[in-house]
């Protein structure tokens, strides 16, 4: 929408739909438990990513058992839902009931609530999120590690691939004088 058909521009960051495809491919290859949770924030790109991911993983026989939009001002509710007990030492969300959880947001409050909630549980729910989370001052790297967090780096360029070399050659051929 911003660049239109400008021939002198190119996309530097991947769009939400592509992020959803990358997360779905990784989930298909990594997780055996088909039960999935998808949490997303109030940004439009969060909703697009969440719903596209849902569509893609349901095609792969995953089941989304919990999907919720949580505004950043209510991020604490995510922690509460992950750690809520119904009886003595009995979590409302049973241990090992989820195969993984996607937090489709770079919102710091939502990310912190998700990682803290998973960290406080007796089981491990792998969390899919974003490399931006590493910059959150209240979150420690060991928390991400204990939560078995898989973080998407959206601006990584694998320079040793044939596709990269083809792009560079085509770009140089077209724009270098």
GINORPE-V99399 format. One record per backbone hydrogen bond with DSSP energy under -0.5 kcal/mol. NH is the residue of the N-H (numbers start at 1). CO is the residue of the C=O. E is the energy in kcal/mol with one decimal. If there is no record, write none. Layout:
nh=NH co=CO e=E
nh=NH co=CO e=E
This chain:
nh=6 co=3 e=-2.0
nh=9 co=6 e=-1.2
nh=14 co=154 e=-0.7
nh=19 co=15 e=-2.1
nh=20 co=16 e=-2.5
nh=21 co=17 e=-1.9
nh=22 co=18 e=-2.4
nh=23 co=19 e=-2.6
nh=24 co=20 e=-2.6
nh=25 co=21 e=-2.6
nh=26 co=22 e=-2.1
nh=27 co=23 e=-2.5
nh=28 co=24 e=-2.5
nh=29 co=25 e=-1.7
nh=30 co=26 e=-1.4
nh=31 co=27 e=-2.4
nh=36 co=63 e=-2.7
nh=37 co=100 e=-1.7
nh=38 co=66 e=-2.8
nh=39 co=102 e=-3.0
nh=40 co=68 e=-2.1
nh=41 co=104 e=-0.7
nh=46 co=43 e=-0.5
nh=47 co=43 e=-1.6
nh=48 co=44 e=-2.3
nh=49 co=45 e=-2.3
nh=50 co=46 e=-2.6
nh=51 co=47 e=-2.6
nh=52 co=48 e=-2.2
nh=53 co=49 e=-2.5
nh=54 co=50 e=-2.3
nh=55 co=51 e=-2.2
nh=56 co=52 e=-2.4
nh=57 co=53 e=-2.8
nh=58 co=54 e=-2.0
nh=59 co=55 e=-1.0
nh=60 co=56 e=-0.7
nh=61 co=58 e=-1.1
nh=62 co=57 e=-2.3
nh=63 co=34 e=-2.9
nh=65 co=36 e=-2.0
nh=65 co=63 e=-1.0
nh=66 co=36 e=-1.3
nh=68 co=38 e=-2.3
nh=70 co=40 e=-2.9
nh=70 co=68 e=-0.6
nh=71 co=69 e=-0.5
nh=74 co=71 e=-2.1
nh=75 co=72 e=-1.5
nh=77 co=74 e=-1.9
nh=78 co=75 e=-1.6
nh=79 co=75 e=-1.0
nh=80 co=76 e=-2.1
nh=81 co=77 e=-2.4
nh=82 co=78 e=-2.0
nh=83 co=79 e=-1.6
nh=84 co=80 e=-1.4
nh=86 co=90 e=-2.7
nh=87 co=90 e=-1.1
nh=90 co=87 e=-1.7
nh=91 co=89 e=-0.5
nh=92 co=84 e=-3.3
nh=94 co=92 e=-0.8
nh=97 co=94 e=-1.7
nh=99 co=35 e=-3.2
nh=100 co=35 e=-1.1
nh=101 co=126 e=-2.4
nh=102 co=37 e=-2.8
nh=103 co=101 e=-0.6
nh=103 co=128 e=-2.6
nh=104 co=39 e=-3.0
nh=104 co=102 e=-0.8
nh=105 co=103 e=-2.1
nh=111 co=107 e=-2.5
nh=112 co=108 e=-2.4
nh=113 co=109 e=-2.3
nh=114 co=110 e=-2.2
nh=115 co=111 e=-2.6
nh=116 co=112 e=-2.6
nh=117 co=113 e=-2.2
nh=118 co=114 e=-2.5
nh=119 co=115 e=-2.5
nh=120 co=116 e=-1.6
nh=121 co=117 e=-0.5
nh=121 co=118 e=-1.0
nh=125 co=123 e=-0.5
nh=126 co=99 e=-0.6
nh=126 co=124 e=-0.6
nh=127 co=147 e=-0.8
nh=127 co=148 e=-0.5
nh=128 co=101 e=-3.2
nh=129 co=150 e=-2.8
nh=131 co=152 e=-2.4
nh=133 co=130 e=-2.1
nh=134 co=131 e=-1.9
nh=135 co=132 e=-1.5
nh=136 co=133 e=-1.9
nh=137 co=135 e=-0.6
nh=139 co=136 e=-1.4
nh=143 co=140 e=-0.6
nh=144 co=140 e=-1.6
nh=145 co=141 e=-2.2
nh=146 co=142 e=-2.6
nh=147 co=143 e=-2.2
nh=148 co=145 e=-1.4
nh=149 co=144 e=-2.5
nh=150 co=127 e=-3.1
nh=151 co=149 e=-0.6
nh=152 co=129 e=-2.6
nh=154 co=152 e=-0.8
nh=156 co=153 e=-0.9
nh=158 co=156 e=-0.6
nh=159 co=157 e=-1.4
nh=161 co=158 e=-1.0
nh=165 co=161 e=-1.9
nh=166 co=162 e=-2.5
nh=167 co=163 e=-2.3
nh=168 co=164 e=-2.6
nh=169 co=165 e=-2.4
nh=170 co=166 e=-2.5
nh=171 co=167 e=-2.8
nh=172 co=168 e=-2.8
nh=173 co=169 e=-2.5
nh=174 co=170 e=-1.9
nh=175 co=171 e=-2.6
nh=176 co=172 e=-2.1
